[in-house]
Amino acid sequence: MRTTVGIIGAGPAGLLLARLLHRSGIDCVVLEARTREYVEHRQRAGMLEQGTVDALREAGAADRLNVEGLVHQGIELRFDRERHHIDFPTLTGGRTVTIYAQTEIVKDLVALQLADGPPLLFEAEALAIEKPDSDTPVVRFLHEGREQTLTCDWVAGCDGFHGICREAVPAAAGRAYAHDYPYSWLGILADVAPSCEELVYARGENGFALHSMRSTRVSRLYLQVPNDTDPDDWPDDRVWDELAARFAVDADWTLRRGPITAKSVTPMRSYVHEPMRHGRLLLAGDAAHIVPPTGAKGLNLAVSDIRVLARAFTELHRSGSEQLLDDYSRVCLSRVWQATRFSYEMTKMLHAQPDGDAFESRLQLARLRRITASRHAAAELAANYTGLPLMI
């Protein structure tokens, strides 16, 4: 097989890139190791910055999003049994965020790709990327029981943190920056209407909790738990009781309970790989960077990478210039590091200290008090949460 851009990974990043390239007349092939069913039901984040919404609309993949997406005007911070609303439009000049599950984004993009788009091969496991620093890199992959090759002009590595693309960059050609956090998140999906109109970030005595949603009928909630926690140690009643305790406020508010349909534990880490390009191999999304989900930046960073990359490929196709491709890593990393900083600060501010450090606990409260008492501090949080400008 031969193509201009070989895309490894059919998550939101790979699928969106394929769609944008197709609309620009650039041929590509998408290889995905998993089944379609697995990809379309893989639970991930669902908070979209306006730039992400704009990118999906540009790709022609926002019909359902425009109807079903839940526009949020802000978030709520809870601590010391108090409620504090952070009003995004007032603080940012009108910006908002939208709730639309990543599973639905993937379903929308897959349907478009299969109906009108370049090849999308499921159960096509990429085995190796050969000669990534040559003019014709080759992807070896296993599909339908036999090994095949895909010769490309360029390879887009959109296969996540555990994929082969990041590993294809020689150690001497890049550097990794990593930080692991001393706690994890226990996440649940529940068939119950959300108990709030916007996301609630709560700092309770026993740790952090987040109330989010996937739709008007499905709630998504998280609890801070120790690393290596077994979800089986958290029966449903224990989960709901602990969530209610951490969200408790001195006001008329009740946590709605319902059937829990999914339960998992997610470790927290920050990771950035520099640069995001090696020869003709370009890393995007989780293949290049990981942030803790506290700041809701993972999916949005992946989409911002793809917007920069699609623009660079389009310029190459139109004019033959590789200047934007040469700038790809630098442009993306500027935003990546700002999002990494913001996610780190949000995480450190809201999570209980496993070692019980009383000094750090008081600093956390001081940070929260500063945000809720100062318009300037609240505006800084709102600007980062709704998404910093994309410098392209």
N, C-alpha and C positions, 0 to 999 in steps of 0.2 A: 504494500500500500504506500501511497505517496500523497503528501498534503503540504500546505504552507505552514499551518500551525497545528501541532499535535498537542491536544489538551488532555492531561492526565488528571482524572477526578471529575465526577459529575455531582458535586455539591453545588451550592449557589454560585460560588466563584467560577467554576468551570463552565457551568451551564449558561451563566450570564455572559461570559466572554464569548462562548460559541454563538450566542444569539446576536450580540453586537457585531461580531465579525461577519456573520452571515448577512446582516443588514447593510454592511459596508462592501459586500461583494468579495470577501476574503474566505477562501476555502479552509476548512479545518475538520479534524476528526476528534471525537471525545471518547476516551477509554475509561471505563468505570469497573472496578474490580467486583463490586457488589451487585446484587440483583436490583431490579427496578423497585420491587416492593420494599426492600431494605432501605434504599436511598430515600424513598418517598415517605417513610415513616420514622426516620432517624430524628429524634427529638433534640432540638437546639433552641437557640434564642429566638425571640420574635419582636424585639423592639427596633424600629427602623427610624433612622435619622431621615430628615427631608431629602438629603442627597441620595440616599438609598432608594427612597420612593421615586425620585426623579429618574434614577438610572433604570428602574424597572419599567417606568412609563416609556422612556426612550427606547427600550428594548421591545415594546409592544406586549409586555407581560404583566400588565397591571389592571386588567379588566375586573377580576374578582377582588383584587386589592382595593380598587376604588370604591367598591360596594361594601365589602366586608371589613375593611381595615378600621380599627378604632383609633381615632385621633385623640391624643392626650395633650392637655394643656399644661401639665406639670407633673411633679411627683410629691409625695408626702414623706417627711422625715419624722420618725417617732423616737423619743428617748425621754427618760424620766417621767413616763406616763403622760407625755404631752404630744400634741399633733401640730406639725408645722408644714404649711403648704408652700412649695417653691413654684411660682407662677412663671412658666417659660415665656409666653408671649410678651408679658410686661417687661421681663428682664432682658429679652434678646431681640426686641423689635419685631415680634410676631412669630417667631419660630415655634414649632410644635414637634412632637414625635408621633409615630403610628405603631399600633400593635397589630401584627399580622404574622402568624406562625411561620417559621422557616420551612416546616413540612409543606405548607401551602405554596410558598414561593417555589420550592423544588417541583411540586406537582404541576404548577403553571408552566414552568420553564421546560420540563420534560415533555409535556403535551405539545407545546409549540415546536420543540426540537424534532419530535417524531412526526409531526404533521407537516412541517415545512422547515427543514433545516438540514445541516450537514450530518454525517453519520454519527450516531450515538450508540456505542457498543457496551451493553451491560455484560457482567461476568467476563470482562476482558481485563485480566490482571497484568499490569505492567511489571515486568521482571527486571529490566535494566534500561538505562539510558546510555547509549554508547556514543562516544565522540561528541559530548555536549559543547566542547569548545571548537568544533569544526563548523564548516558551512552547511553540513548536512548531518545533523544528529539523527540517530536511529533509536527508536523505542522498540525493544523486544517485549512482546506480550503473549499471554496464553489466552486463547479464545476458542470455544467449541472443541476443546480437547487437543488442540495442536498449537505449537508455538508459531507466531507470525511476527513480522517486522513492519514498522511504520517509519518511513523516511520523511523527515520534516526539514523545513527551513528554520523553524523555531519550535521550541517545546515550552509550554506553559505548565508549570508545576502547581496544580490546584488540588493535590491529593492529601492535604492535611498534615498534621504533625507527625503521624506515624507512617506516612507514605514513603516512596522511594526517592522522590525528587530532591528533598533536602539532603538525603544521604548521598546523592550523586555529585554533590559539590565537594571537591577535595578539601580536606581539613586546612591545607595551606592556603586555600583560595577564599576563606571566609572566617568569620568569628561569631561565636554564639554567646549571648548574654542571657543569663537565666536567674530566676529567683523562685524558690518554692516556699509556699506559705504553710504555717503549722496548723492548718485546719482545712476542712473540706465542706462541701454543701450536700446535704440530703435533699434531693428534689422530688416533688410529687406532682402528678397530674390528677385532678379530681373532677368528676362530673357534677359540678355544682357552680351556680352562678357566682361571679366574683363578689367579695364582700366590700369592695371599694370601686370607685370610678377610675382611679389612677394607681400607679404602682406605689406601694408603701415599703419604705426602707426603715426597718426597726432595729434599734440597739437595745436589747433587753439585758437583764442581769445575767442570764445564762448564755448570752451570745446573740448573734445576728439572725434576723429573719427577713424574708422578702415575700411580699404578696404581689403576684403578677397574674396575668390571664392570657389565655389563648383565644378566647372568644367570649361572647356574652353568656355562654353556657359552660365553659370549661375554665377552671382556675389552675394556675401554676404557682406553687409555693416552695420556698426553700428554708432550710434550717442550717445554721452553722453547727458542724459536728466535728469530732476529732478525726484526724487522718486514720485510714484503715477501718473506718466504721463499716459494719455489715448491715445493709438495709433490713435484713431479717430481724435484727435486734430492735427494730422500731416498728412494732405493730401499729395499726391504723389509729387506735385510740391514743396511744402515746404521742404520735405525730400531732394529732389535732390538739391535744392538751398542751403540748409544748408550744405550738404555734400561737394558741390563744394567750398563753402566759407572756410570750415575747411581744405580742401586738397590743397588750393591755394598755388602756389609756383611761384617764379620769374623765370620761365622756360617754355618751350614749352610742356605743358601737359594739357590734357582735360579729364574731367570725362565723361565717356559714360553713357547715360541715357537709360532706357528701362522700360517695364511694370513691376511693382512691384506685385509679386504674393503672398507674405506673409509679415506680419508686426506684431511685438510683442515687449513687454517691459520686460526686465529681470532685477530684482534687483541684486545688487552686495553684496556678503557676503563672509567672510572667516569663516570656521567652521572645527574643528578637535575634534573627540571623542577619548578619551584614556581610557582604551586600546581598541584595535580593536577585542578583543576576550573576551567572557564570557562563561566559561564552554565549551560546544560543539558548541556554536554559534560564527561564525567568520564573522565580518563585512568587506565589501570590497567596493571600489568605493565611490559613493556619500552617501551611508549609513554611512560611517565613516568620510568623509571629503568633504568639499566644498571649492573651490577657485574661485575668480573672474576670468572671462575668459580672462583677459588682457594678461596673460602669456601662454595661450593655454595649461594648465596643467590638466584640469579635466579628459578627456578621457585617457590621458597618465598615470595619477596616478592610475586610475582604472585598466588599463592593467598591470601596474607594480605590483599592489596588487595581481592580478590573477596569474601572473607568479610565485610569491613567494608562493602563496597558492597551486597552482597546483604541484609545486615541492615538497612541504611538504606532500601533500596527496600521491604523487607517492612514496616518501620515506617510508611513513607508509605502503603502499601497498606492497612494495618490501621487507622491512626489519622488519616491525613491530615497528619501532622507531617513537616516537612522538616528538623528539627533534626539528625538523624543525617547527612543528606546535606550539610548545611552544615558538619558536623564532619569529613566524609570526608577531605579533603586533610590537615588538621592531624593527625588520628589516624594516617593511613598514613605521612606523612612522618616522624613520630617514629621509627617502626620502620625506615623506609627509610634514614635517616641512620645509625642504629646498625649496620645491615647493611653500609652503604657503608664505614663506618669499619673494621669488622671485616675485610671483604674486602680493603681497602687494606692493612691491617696484615699480614694473612696473605701477601699478594702481595709486599710489600716485604721481608718476613722470609725468604722462601724462594727468591727469584729472584736469580740472579747479576747483578752490575752490568755492563752493557755497556761502561762506561768503565774497568772494572777497579779501581774505588775500593776500595783495601785497607782503609781506615778503616771504610767502610760494611759491608764483608764481615765484619770482626771484630764490629761491632755486631749483625749478623744472628746470628752464632754465640752472642753473649751473650744475645740474646733467646731463642733456642732452648734454651740451657742453663738459663735462668731458668724456662721452662715445664716442662722435664723434671725440675728439682730442687725446684720449689716447688708444693705442692698448691694454694695460692691462685692462682698464675698458671695452672696447668693447669685449675683449675675455671673460671676466667674464659674460657679458650678453649673449654672444653666447653659452657658455658652459651650462648655465642654460636653455636657450631656447631650444637647441637641445636635452637636457636631461642629467641629471647627471647619473653616473653609478649606476646600480642596485646591491646593496650589498647582494648577496645571495651565 
